[in-house]
Each structure stands twice: as structure tokens, then as C-alpha cells.
């Protein structure tokens, strides 16, 4: 009985800690993040944007625009953050797909909570100066 009580107590503490980590995430916009990136370095943030994954690209961007290279083909535009490790599989499987310029690309509007890192060289060939390591993600309506 005592062991069972200890197990339940520890489980409750673990659940409480994980909820606290997510609830401590500061909600930010691209403007806030790129204006003062040092302020958020190493911190848990929540941000909405457009996820795009394609050949050598795995980013959260401010917007998606038509590329002009193929009818209906979208590409990420505006400020971008590298996504370390990609999207959780359940979200990735629900993303929109396009295959107009080579390998299949995935995209969608998402809300990501994770650890923001700034000041290094991240992503393909170190082409990004910031990244987010996702802990949670939510797929949003694309038109939102």
C-alpha cells in the first residue's frame, strides 16, 4: 500500500512538472522574436507560423507565397526559424503535400511550443541563426 501511494505521488509530480514546463512557455510573435532574439535564447516559447519541409528545408516561416515556378507551388517567405528534429509524426501526417518541384514537400499552419535557440549556425549548411526544438505542436487551419 505504501509503495502504491509513493508511485502515485511521484506520477502526480511528474505530470505537474510537464504541465508547468508547457504553461511556462512565453507566447511570442515573429516580430518580438526577431527584434530581441537574445531575450528568448534558451527559453520555452510558443509561436504560430507556417511549417515547411522540403529538400534541405525544415522551417517555421512568417508566411507562404507562390513560387512562380509551378502553378500553385508554395514556398516559405519572410523571417524563418529552423525546426530541429521536425514535426511530431501525428502532425506531420496531417500536413498538406505538394510535389511540383522535386521531392514531396509538406506544409501547414502550426502552433509550436519548444525551446528557442539563437546565435549559432543551425539547419542545412548552418544557414539559419536560430532554431526551435519542438516539445508540442498543433495543426491550425491554413487560412487562419
Phi, psi and omega per residue, in radians:
X1 nan -0.763 -3.139
X2 -1.129 -0.708 3.130
X3 -1.111 -0.746 3.122
X4 -1.059 -0.743 3.129
X5 -1.112 -0.711 3.121
X6 -1.141 -0.729 3.126
X7 -1.089 -0.792 3.128
X8 -1.118 -0.682 3.119
X9 -1.117 -0.802 3.119
X10 -1.120 -0.683 3.102
X11 -1.095 -0.728 3.113
X12 -1.108 -0.697 3.089
X13 -1.137 -0.725 3.139
X14 -1.103 -0.754 3.116
X15 -1.127 -0.755 3.120
X16 -1.066 -0.697 3.141
X17 -1.154 -0.745 -3.115
X18 -1.183 -0.621 3.098
X19 -1.182 -0.662 3.141
X20 -1.132 -0.734 -3.135
X21 -1.024 -0.801 -3.127
X22 -1.206 -0.734 -3.106
X23 -1.230 -0.341 3.100
X24 -1.404 -0.117 -3.129
X25 -1.148 2.323 3.120
X26 -1.549 2.240 3.104
X27 -1.355 2.220 -3.100
X28 -2.341 2.804 3.031
X29 -1.828 2.924 3.058
X30 -1.035 -0.699 -3.138
X31 -1.036 -0.864 3.132
X32 -1.073 -0.784 -3.073
X33 -1.133 -0.739 -3.095
X34 -1.487 -0.294 3.073
X35 -1.337 -0.707 -3.121
X36 -2.367 1.135 -3.069
X37 -1.088 -0.566 3.135
X38 -1.074 -0.530 -3.123
X39 -1.134 -0.460 -3.070
X40 -1.854 -0.091 -3.095
X41 -1.010 2.196 3.122
X42 1.412 0.045 -3.096
X43 -1.814 2.764 3.083
X44 -1.460 2.185 -3.133
X45 -2.240 2.836 2.978
X46 -2.184 2.272 -3.095
X47 -2.524 2.543 3.049
X48 -1.843 2.494 3.101
X49 -3.028 -2.886 -3.112
X50 -1.917 2.028 3.112
X51 -1.417 2.387 3.085
X52 -2.445 2.220 3.103
X53 -2.247 2.132 3.119
X54 -2.646 -2.796 -3.130
X55 -1.072 1.968 3.110
X56 1.063 0.390 3.139
X57 -2.341 2.268 3.103
X58 -2.632 1.423 -2.933
X59 -2.298 2.833 2.905
X60 -1.921 2.152 -3.097
X61 -2.111 2.883 3.109
X62 -1.191 -0.604 -3.078
X63 -2.725 2.935 2.997
X64 -2.051 2.450 3.102
X65 -2.349 2.778 3.072
X66 -1.223 2.375 -3.082
X67 -1.305 -0.546 -3.056
X68 1.500 -0.086 -3.139
X69 -1.547 -0.537 3.116
X70 -2.550 2.521 -3.099
X71 -1.001 2.166 3.093
X72 1.384 0.003 -3.082
X73 -1.343 2.134 -3.126
X74 -1.752 2.572 3.047
X75 -2.416 2.725 3.113
X76 -1.265 2.509 3.132
X77 -2.451 2.878 -3.129
X78 1.434 -2.804 -3.134
X79 -1.257 2.521 -3.058
X80 -2.352 2.592 3.090
X81 -2.168 2.297 3.062
X82 -1.175 2.453 3.080
X83 -1.792 1.909 -3.125
X84 -1.340 2.050 3.102
X85 1.559 -0.153 3.099
X86 1.397 -2.938 -3.107
X87 -1.532 2.652 2.987
X88 -1.015 2.530 -3.019
X89 -0.978 -0.691 -3.109
X90 -1.131 -0.561 3.083
X91 -1.362 -0.790 -3.111
X92 -0.967 -0.722 -3.114
X93 -1.142 -0.360 -3.096
X94 -1.728 -0.046 -3.107
X95 -1.204 2.726 3.019
X96 -1.194 2.671 3.141
X97 -2.240 2.586 3.028
X98 -2.554 2.534 3.110
X99 -2.440 1.304 -3.071
X100 -2.026 -0.340 -3.052
X101 -2.177 0.317 -3.103
X102 2.396 -2.324 -3.125
X103 -1.056 2.753 3.106
X104 -1.051 2.313 3.091
X105 -1.923 2.577 3.121
X106 -2.071 2.464 3.133
X107 -2.682 2.770 3.093
X108 3.045 2.882 3.067
X109 -1.531 2.315 -3.069
X110 -2.406 2.817 2.987
X111 -2.084 2.080 -3.066
X112 -2.052 2.380 2.953
X113 -2.019 2.251 3.134
X114 -3.065 -3.081 -3.127
X115 -1.534 2.185 3.120
X116 -1.569 2.373 3.090
X117 -2.245 2.394 -3.068
X118 -2.411 2.567 2.989
X119 1.816 -0.062 3.101
X120 -1.858 -2.856 3.052
X121 -1.999 1.955 -3.036
X122 -2.068 2.772 3.034
X123 1.348 -2.926 -3.081
X124 -1.044 2.133 -3.139
X125 0.959 0.445 3.120
X126 1.111 0.531 -3.045
X127 -1.381 0.004 -3.104
X128 -2.204 2.485 3.129
X129 -1.727 0.125 3.066
X130 -2.603 2.734 3.074
X131 -2.638 2.848 3.017
X132 -2.208 2.391 3.082
X133 -1.804 1.810 -3.031
X134 -1.155 2.408 2.984
X135 -1.879 -0.630 3.136
X136 -2.481 2.632 3.056
X137 -2.567 2.617 3.122
X138 -2.371 2.311 3.085
X139 -1.443 2.293 -3.137
X140 -1.958 2.801 3.051
X141 -1.038 2.355 -3.068
X142 -1.042 -0.627 -3.086
X143 -1.361 -0.106 -3.059
X144 -1.211 nan nan
